[in-house]
Amino acid sequence: MKCQVQCDGGDWVVNGSKHFISGGEHADFFIVFIGTGEDDTPKGPKKRITTFLVDRGPPGFKLREGYNLANPLANSRALGFRSPT
């Protein structure tokens, strides 16, 4: 996962990118899984992954052409996130 997230007051700010988003050109919202830390467990450290529902329209969000390695007809997209400064 190439995304990072920080809590800023009552909002979450996402930075990074996600790839292989099928049908992304048609979506108004995206379900994105982002690593948010680690938890110590009896079996060792485990990554904490949180699910976010991301709107397509906020500043810093970018939808671009993705990689079509497996199926050139899949219309894969990449999501880019950059916090507005």
C-alpha positions, 0 to 999 in steps of 0.5 A: 500500500502506497498511501498514508493517512493522518488525522487532522482535527475531525478529518482524515488526510490521505497522501499517496496513490492506489493502483488497479482500480477497475471502473474508476472512471465511472465512480463517484466514491471509492472504497480505499484500504489504507494501513494506519499503524501496527498492533502488537499481538501474541503472534507478533506485530500485525498491520492495522488496515482501515477502510475509507470511503473517499469522494471523487471531488476534494482538492488533491484527488486525481484519477489517472490512467492505470496499468493494464497488465493482465487485461487491456480491456479492463480500463484500470485507473490509478488514484492519487491523493495529495493533501492541499497545503 
